[in-house]
Amino acid sequence: MTSVSLELVCPHCGAINRVPQARLGDDPACGKCGQPVLPRSPVNLTCSTMDRFISRNQLPVLVDFWAPWCGPCRMFAPVFEEHSAQLASRVRFAKVNTEAEQALGAQHAIRSIPTLALFHQGREVGRVSGALSGPQLQAWLARHGV
C-alpha cells in the first residue's frame, strides 16, 4: 500500500517538503530547517515569497489581503487566526499586508479589503470581499471543496 504525499512549502525557509497525506495532522517538521511546515497561525507573505507559496503547495492556500488601518480587517483577524489553527492540515492560511506589499495588491487586483482569495496550485479558484463570521468562512470554504 502506498501513501499519497503532498508537496508543502515551508513558511520559514521556503523548502519544498513531501509529506504523506496521512501524516498532515502530525505537525510535520521541515526537512531543511526543522520548523513546523503547517503552523497553526497564518503565514505572512511578501512579494518575494508569495508566488512560490501559492504555486508549490499542493494544499489550497487561502490568502487574506488586509491593511493595518482597516477596521473590518482587524475585526476579521481573530476569525481567520482561529480557523487557521483548526484547518491547518486541510488548507494553508496566509496574509498579505496590502499597505506594505502594494505590488501584490495590484497584481491580484485587490479593490477592497479584507479580500480572501483561495488558490490551488497557483491558480485563483475563489474570492470573497468583506469580513466574514466563522460560520460564513466555513460555508464559503465548503463551497470550494475545503
C-alpha positions in Angstrom: 0.0 0.0 0.0 1.4 3.4 -1.0 0.8 6.6 0.8 0.0 9.7 -1.2 2.4 12.5 -0.4 1.8 16.2 -0.9 4.4 18.9 -1.6 4.2 21.7 1.0 6.3 24.8 1.2 8.0 25.6 4.5 6.8 29.0 5.6 10.1 29.6 7.4 12.8 28.7 4.8 10.8 28.1 1.6 12.0 24.5 1.2 9.6 22.0 -0.6 8.7 19.1 1.7 7.0 15.9 0.7 4.6 15.0 3.5 2.4 11.8 3.4 -1.2 12.9 3.4 -1.9 10.5 6.3 0.6 12.5 8.4 -0.6 16.0 7.8 -2.2 16.1 11.3 1.0 15.1 12.9 2.7 18.5 12.9 5.3 17.7 10.3 8.7 19.5 10.5 10.7 20.9 7.6 13.5 18.6 6.5 15.7 21.6 5.9 15.2 23.9 8.9 13.3 21.8 11.4 10.5 24.3 11.8 6.8 23.3 11.5 5.6 23.0 7.9 2.0 23.5 8.9 2.0 26.2 11.6 -1.3 26.8 13.4 -1.3 30.5 12.5 -1.3 32.4 9.2 1.9 32.8 7.2 2.8 36.4 6.3 3.6 36.6 2.5 5.6 39.2 0.7 6.5 39.9 -3.0 9.4 37.6 -2.6 7.6 34.6 -1.0 4.0 34.6 -2.4 4.5 33.1 -5.9 6.3 30.1 -4.6 4.0 29.6 -1.6 0.8 29.6 -3.7 2.1 27.7 -6.7 4.1 24.9 -5.0 1.8 24.0 -2.1 -0.5 21.1 -3.1 -2.9 22.0 -0.3 -5.2 25.0 -1.2 -3.9 28.4 0.1 -6.3 30.9 1.5 -4.9 34.4 1.4 -6.3 37.3 3.5 -5.4 40.6 1.8 -5.7 43.2 4.6 -4.2 46.5 5.9 -3.5 47.6 9.5 -5.7 50.7 9.3 -8.8 48.7 8.1 -11.4 48.2 10.9 -13.2 45.2 9.2 -9.7 43.6 8.7 -8.9 43.9 12.4 -12.4 42.6 13.2 -11.9 39.6 10.9 -8.3 38.8 12.0 -9.3 36.6 15.1 -11.7 34.6 12.9 -9.0 33.9 10.3 -6.5 33.1 13.1 -8.9 30.6 14.8 -9.7 28.8 11.5 -6.0 28.7 10.6 -5.4 26.6 13.8 -8.5 24.4 13.2 -7.9 23.7 9.5 -4.1 23.6 9.3 -4.0 20.2 7.7 -6.6 21.0 5.1 -5.8 24.5 3.8 -2.8 26.8 4.2 -3.7 30.2 5.7 -1.7 33.3 4.7 -1.9 37.0 5.0 -0.7 39.9 2.7 -0.5 43.3 4.2 -1.5 45.4 1.2 -0.1 48.6 2.8 3.4 47.0 2.9 3.0 44.9 -0.2 1.2 47.2 -2.6 2.6 45.4 -5.7 0.8 42.2 -4.6 -2.4 44.1 -4.1 -2.2 45.5 -7.6 -1.0 42.2 -9.1 -4.1 40.4 -7.6 -6.5 43.2 -8.4 -7.5 43.8 -4.8 -10.1 46.6 -4.9 -11.4 46.3 -1.3 -10.2 44.9 1.9 -10.4 42.5 3.5 -10.5 40.2 0.5 -10.0 36.5 0.7 -8.6 34.7 -2.3 -8.3 30.9 -2.5 -5.6 29.5 -4.6 -5.0 25.9 -5.7 -1.6 25.1 -7.2 -1.1 28.8 -8.2 -4.5 29.4 -9.7 -7.1 31.5 -8.0 -10.3 29.4 -7.6 -12.4 31.7 -5.4 -12.6 35.2 -4.0 -14.8 37.0 -1.5 -14.6 40.5 -0.1 -15.6 41.7 3.4 -15.2 40.4 6.9 -16.8 37.0 7.4 -18.1 35.4 10.6 -16.7 31.9 11.5 -19.7 30.1 10.1 -19.7 32.2 6.9 -16.0 31.4 6.4 -16.6 27.7 6.9 -19.5 27.7 4.5 -17.5 29.6 1.8 -14.6 27.2 2.2 -17.0 24.2 1.9 -18.4 25.6 -1.3 -14.9 25.4 -2.7 -14.3 21.9 -1.5 -12.2 22.7 1.5 
